[in-house]
Amino acid sequence: MEILLAREMGFCFGVERAISLVYQAREEDPEGEICVLHEIVHNKHVIRELEQKSIRCVEALDEIPSGRMVVSAHGVSPEVVRTARARGLHVLDATCPLVTRIHRIVRQLAEQGKHVILLGDEGHSEVTGIVGQAPDQVLVIHSPDQVDTLPAEWEDVALLSQTTQDRAQFATMVDRLKTRFPQLQVFDTICDATARRQRAIRELARCCQVIFVVGSTSSANANRLCDIARDCGADARLIENADALREEELQGLATVGVSAGASTPEVLISHVVDRLIGFGGVVREIPIQIETSEDEHGTGH
């Protein structure tokens, strides 16, 4: 059994930065109360490691009695930050800088009176934080099919994306929207790390029977990698860690792939690869380089 590893996978810059800031806060205040509003990143292994240092991830401000409140990598609305500070909490902002850029763009567009369409997953913490920048002017949609439901009287329209969306779907959304709103203003806010990981899993899907994507079920980007691989015809399976692998399920497979979401620690990826090797697998180089016309220089988280 050959094991092919995605050329790009695992922690991205924004995730590394957020986790580093939280640990730095603990070093500066070894005994103080430190809580992260929402999961710092969507990975259970990372959350458990924080808990071992008495750093809690909570879902509501009311759960933070005092001390330091860390804004997760996904960001929050300005109202949440104002409320926290009014309650006397010390706010540490670990929002990915590329998500912060989206916040700034949304506020600027709102000031210009534009209707802002956001391609994203309703209810995801990143999307909630983006909408919170201008709640009355941002509309979240998740499928090109929803374009036909938009108000016909809209004129000044802009499109942005949640940072972890599929760039191919974003391109389809642009085409559909421009048929209705020819003057559409487009901001490609899908991050480079996301785009590279998506290209890498498309490459894997060309030469693997099964792809194991290491990541938590709550991770939008890990789930997206699975969706993309399946769209390419591969059997993709999201697994939390190496414990999910079963030798009997690998019988008869000639080639398996390994990828991982941007919030997945390297240690979990290594454990998965080691377990596959223990089952008789051999790590090989990906035999081909898939040509792509996708833009290599997208922006966003």
Backbone torsions as a table, in degrees:
resi	resn	phi	psi	omega
1	MET	NA	124.1	176.9
2	GLU	-88.4	140.7	177.3
3	ILE	-113.3	117.6	178.5
4	LEU	-108.5	130.9	-177.3
5	LEU	-103.3	135.0	177.0
6	ALA	-58.9	141.0	-178.5
7	ARG	-67.4	-25.0	178.5
8	GLU	-133.4	125.9	176.7
9	MET	-168.0	166.3	176.7
10	GLY	83.8	-167.8	-172.8
11	PHE	-46.7	136.8	171.1
12	CYS	-103.4	174.8	-177.8
13	PHE	-58.0	-45.9	-176.3
14	GLY	-62.7	-38.2	178.7
15	VAL	-68.8	-47.2	179.1
16	GLU	-58.1	-42.1	-179.5
17	ARG	-63.7	-45.3	-177.7
18	ALA	-62.5	-46.6	-179.3
19	ILE	-64.6	-40.2	178.8
20	SER	-61.6	-41.5	180.0
21	LEU	-64.2	-37.7	179.7
22	VAL	-67.0	-45.3	179.6
23	TYR	-66.5	-33.6	176.2
24	GLN	-64.1	-39.6	178.1
25	ALA	-62.3	-39.4	178.6
26	ARG	-66.7	-39.1	178.5
27	GLU	-63.9	-38.3	-179.6
28	GLU	-73.3	-24.9	-177.9
29	ASP	-139.1	78.9	-171.7
30	PRO	-60.9	-27.6	-174.2
31	GLU	-112.5	-8.0	-173.5
32	GLY	-75.2	166.7	177.4
33	GLU	-78.1	122.2	176.4
34	ILE	-129.2	122.0	178.2
35	CYS	-128.4	141.7	175.4
36	VAL	-101.9	126.4	177.0
37	LEU	-78.4	112.5	-170.8
38	HIS	73.2	170.4	-179.8
39	GLU	-66.2	133.0	-178.0
40	ILE	-56.1	-41.6	167.4
41	VAL	-145.4	160.7	-176.2
42	HIS	-86.6	76.2	175.0
43	ASN	-151.3	124.2	-174.5
44	LYS	-66.4	-34.7	179.0
45	HIS	-62.4	-44.1	179.2
46	VAL	-63.7	-42.0	-179.4
47	ILE	-62.9	-41.8	179.3
48	ARG	-64.0	-38.4	178.2
49	GLU	-64.7	-37.5	176.8
50	LEU	-65.6	-41.4	-179.9
51	GLU	-61.0	-32.1	178.4
52	GLN	-66.1	-19.7	176.4
53	LYS	-105.3	20.7	177.9
54	SER	60.4	36.6	174.1
55	ILE	-111.0	117.1	-175.3
56	ARG	-99.2	144.1	169.6
57	CYS	-103.3	124.9	-176.6
58	VAL	-123.8	163.3	-176.9
59	GLU	-102.8	-9.5	-177.2
60	ALA	-143.0	147.5	178.5
61	LEU	-58.2	-33.6	-178.7
62	ASP	-61.4	-17.8	179.9
63	GLU	-85.8	-1.2	-179.7
64	ILE	-110.6	100.6	-175.4
65	PRO	-72.5	-35.5	-176.7
66	SER	-168.5	-179.7	175.9
67	GLY	86.9	-141.1	-174.0
68	ARG	-104.0	133.5	173.5
69	MET	-110.8	122.3	178.8
70	VAL	-98.5	127.1	173.6
71	VAL	-80.2	128.1	-176.1
72	SER	-66.2	171.3	-179.7
73	ALA	-60.4	-21.4	-176.7
74	HIS	-81.9	-14.7	177.5
75	GLY	83.5	165.6	177.3
76	VAL	-139.9	176.0	178.8
77	SER	-78.7	158.2	176.1
78	PRO	-59.0	-33.3	-179.2
79	GLU	-62.8	-38.5	178.7
80	VAL	-63.6	-43.2	179.9
81	VAL	-64.9	-43.3	179.2
82	ARG	-61.1	-43.4	-179.4
83	THR	-63.7	-42.5	-179.8
84	ALA	-61.9	-45.3	-179.5
85	ARG	-67.0	-35.6	178.0
86	ALA	-64.4	-26.8	178.2
87	ARG	-85.5	0.7	177.5
88	GLY	88.2	11.6	178.7
89	LEU	-80.1	143.6	173.3
90	HIS	-86.6	117.4	-173.7
91	VAL	-96.9	124.6	174.5
92	LEU	-111.2	119.0	-174.3
93	ASP	-93.3	108.2	177.9
94	ALA	-104.2	18.1	178.0
95	THR	-57.7	134.8	175.5
96	CYS	-56.2	132.4	-179.5
97	PRO	-55.4	-28.5	-179.1
98	LEU	-77.4	-27.4	171.5
99	VAL	-72.9	-39.6	176.5
100	THR	-58.3	-37.0	177.2
101	ARG	-61.1	-41.6	177.9
102	ILE	-62.3	-42.8	178.1
103	HIS	-56.0	-44.5	-178.7
104	ARG	-64.4	-43.1	179.6
105	ILE	-62.1	-44.5	-179.1
106	VAL	-60.8	-43.9	179.4
107	ARG	-63.1	-40.4	179.0
108	GLN	-64.7	-43.3	179.3
109	LEU	-64.6	-39.0	179.1
110	ALA	-63.8	-40.2	178.1
111	GLU	-63.8	-28.1	178.6
112	GLN	-84.2	-2.0	177.9
113	GLY	79.5	18.3	-178.1
114	LYS	-82.9	154.5	170.1
115	HIS	-86.7	123.0	-175.7
116	VAL	-104.8	121.3	176.1
117	ILE	-103.1	129.7	-179.2
118	LEU	-116.6	118.4	172.3
119	LEU	-77.9	113.3	-176.0
120	GLY	-169.9	176.5	179.9
121	ASP	-96.6	109.2	-179.4
122	GLU	-54.7	131.0	178.3
123	GLY	93.5	-16.1	176.0
124	HIS	-66.7	142.9	-174.3
125	SER	-60.9	-35.4	177.1
126	GLU	-64.4	-43.6	-179.5
127	VAL	-65.0	-42.1	178.6
128	THR	-60.0	-40.9	178.8
129	GLY	-67.2	-37.4	178.7
130	ILE	-67.4	-47.3	179.1
131	VAL	-58.9	-35.9	-178.6
132	GLY	-65.4	-11.5	177.0
133	GLN	-72.4	-29.0	179.8
134	ALA	-158.2	72.0	-170.8
135	PRO	-55.2	-31.2	-176.1
136	ASP	-83.8	-7.6	-173.7
137	GLN	-124.5	1.2	-179.7
138	VAL	-110.7	126.7	177.1
139	LEU	-115.9	125.7	-179.4
140	VAL	-93.2	129.0	172.0
141	ILE	-131.3	153.8	-175.6
142	HIS	-122.7	-1.6	-177.9
143	SER	-145.6	142.0	175.5
144	PRO	-56.7	-26.0	-179.5
145	ASP	-63.9	-21.1	-179.3
146	GLN	-78.1	-11.0	-178.8
147	VAL	-58.3	-38.0	-177.3
148	ASP	-66.3	-15.1	-178.8
149	THR	-91.7	-3.4	-177.3
150	LEU	-73.7	148.3	-178.5
151	PRO	-58.3	131.5	-177.5
152	ALA	-68.1	-24.3	-175.5
153	GLU	-81.0	-6.9	178.8
154	TRP	-64.0	142.9	177.8
155	GLU	-123.7	-59.7	-178.6
156	ASP	-85.3	99.9	-173.9
157	VAL	-124.9	138.1	176.4
158	ALA	-129.0	148.5	-179.6
159	LEU	-121.0	131.8	172.5
160	LEU	-130.5	176.4	-179.9
161	SER	-137.7	146.6	163.6
162	GLN	-55.4	143.6	-170.7
163	THR	-65.0	-22.0	-174.4
164	THR	-102.9	14.3	179.7
165	GLN	-74.3	163.2	178.3
166	ASP	-77.4	124.5	-177.3
167	ARG	-64.2	-32.0	178.1
168	ALA	-64.0	-40.8	178.4
169	GLN	-68.9	-35.4	177.6
170	PHE	-61.6	-42.3	178.8
171	ALA	-62.8	-39.7	176.8
172	THR	-63.7	-39.8	178.8
173	MET	-62.5	-42.0	178.3
174	VAL	-58.8	-47.2	-178.6
175	ASP	-61.7	-43.9	-178.6
176	ARG	-65.7	-42.6	-178.2
177	LEU	-67.4	-36.8	-177.3
178	LYS	-68.1	-22.6	175.8
179	THR	-69.8	-26.1	179.8
180	ARG	-99.6	-33.6	-177.1
181	PHE	-128.8	84.4	-175.1
182	PRO	-57.3	-27.3	-178.8
183	GLN	-92.4	18.8	-177.9
184	LEU	-52.3	132.6	175.1
185	GLN	-99.2	125.1	-172.8
186	VAL	-113.8	132.5	174.1
187	PHE	-123.6	110.4	178.2
188	ASP	-80.3	98.4	-176.4
189	THR	-107.8	21.3	169.5
190	ILE	-78.1	130.6	-171.0
191	CYS	-77.3	158.8	178.8
192	ASP	-58.4	-43.6	-178.0
193	ALA	-60.7	-42.8	177.8
194	THR	-62.6	-47.4	-178.1
195	ALA	-61.9	-41.1	-180.0
196	ARG	-65.7	-40.6	179.2
197	ARG	-67.3	-34.5	177.4
198	GLN	-67.8	-41.2	176.7
199	ARG	-63.9	-39.3	-177.9
200	ALA	-65.6	-38.3	-178.7
201	ILE	-76.3	-28.2	172.6
202	ARG	-63.4	-38.0	177.2
203	GLU	-63.6	-45.6	178.2
204	LEU	-60.4	-41.3	-175.5
205	ALA	-61.6	-23.1	179.6
206	ARG	-72.7	-21.4	-170.8
207	CYS	-134.3	13.7	-179.7
208	CYS	-125.4	141.9	175.4
209	GLN	-76.9	-39.4	179.2
210	VAL	-134.8	139.6	174.3
211	ILE	-120.3	126.7	174.8
212	PHE	-97.6	117.8	177.9
213	VAL	-100.7	117.1	-177.1
214	VAL	-87.6	120.3	-179.6
215	GLY	172.4	166.6	179.5
216	SER	-81.9	152.9	179.8
217	THR	-63.7	-22.7	179.8
218	SER	-83.6	-4.3	-177.3
219	SER	-83.7	115.0	-179.3
220	ALA	-62.2	-42.6	-175.5
221	ASN	-72.0	-32.6	177.4
222	ALA	-68.0	-42.8	176.7
223	ASN	-62.7	-38.1	179.6
224	ARG	-64.2	-38.4	177.8
225	LEU	-60.8	-41.0	177.2
226	CYS	-62.4	-44.9	-179.0
227	ASP	-60.0	-43.3	-178.3
228	ILE	-64.9	-43.6	179.7
229	ALA	-61.6	-41.2	179.1
230	ARG	-66.3	-38.8	177.4
231	ASP	-61.8	-27.3	179.1
232	CYS	-86.8	0.8	176.0
233	GLY	97.7	3.8	-179.7
234	ALA	-92.2	157.0	172.5
235	ASP	-87.3	106.1	-177.1
236	ALA	-109.2	136.2	-177.9
237	ARG	-130.4	125.3	177.8
238	LEU	-85.3	124.2	-179.8
239	ILE	-127.9	143.8	-179.8
240	GLU	-73.6	-39.2	-175.2
241	ASN	-164.3	-175.1	-175.8
242	ALA	-65.4	-23.2	-179.0
243	ASP	-62.1	-20.2	-178.9
244	ALA	-77.7	-12.5	-178.0
245	LEU	-81.1	136.6	178.1
246	ARG	-126.0	126.5	-175.6
247	GLU	-58.9	-38.7	-177.1
248	GLU	-65.4	-26.6	179.6
249	GLU	-76.6	-11.9	-177.9
250	LEU	-99.1	-4.9	-178.3
251	GLN	-59.2	132.6	176.5
252	GLY	85.7	-3.4	179.4
253	LEU	-85.4	133.6	178.9
254	ALA	-91.0	-33.5	-175.0
255	THR	-143.0	126.8	174.9
256	VAL	-124.8	151.0	178.9
257	GLY	-115.7	157.0	176.8
258	VAL	-130.1	127.2	173.0
259	SER	-134.5	178.9	-179.1
260	ALA	-160.6	149.3	177.4
261	GLY	-69.5	165.8	-177.1
262	ALA	-70.6	-10.7	178.0
263	SER	-107.0	15.7	-178.1
264	THR	-97.0	122.1	179.6
265	PRO	-65.2	150.7	179.4
266	GLU	-58.3	-35.3	-177.1
267	VAL	-61.4	-37.4	179.3
268	LEU	-68.9	-38.5	177.4
269	ILE	-63.5	-44.6	-179.2
270	SER	-61.4	-40.4	179.4
271	HIS	-63.3	-39.3	179.0
272	VAL	-64.8	-46.3	179.6
273	VAL	-62.5	-44.3	-179.6
274	ASP	-61.6	-38.4	-179.8
275	ARG	-68.2	-40.1	177.2
276	LEU	-63.5	-38.6	175.9
277	ILE	-64.1	-40.0	177.9
278	GLY	-62.6	-25.4	176.9
279	PHE	-85.8	6.6	177.9
280	GLY	103.2	5.8	-179.8
281	GLY	-77.5	156.1	177.7
282	VAL	-128.5	127.1	-179.4
283	VAL	-73.3	127.1	178.6
284	ARG	-124.5	160.6	173.3
285	GLU	-74.9	146.6	173.3
286	ILE	-62.4	125.9	-170.8
287	PRO	-73.0	-17.2	-176.1
288	ILE	-136.1	157.7	172.9
289	GLN	-110.7	115.7	-178.4
290	ILE	-78.0	124.6	176.0
291	GLU	-71.0	142.8	178.8
292	THR	-141.3	145.5	177.1
293	SER	-99.5	4.5	-177.9
294	GLU	-66.7	149.1	178.3
295	ASP	-63.8	125.8	-179.7
296	GLU	-82.3	-5.4	-171.7
297	HIS	-125.4	45.3	175.5
298	GLY	-67.5	163.5	-179.2
299	THR	-123.7	161.3	-178.4
300	GLY	116.5	-179.6	-177.5
301	HIS	-84.8	NA	NA
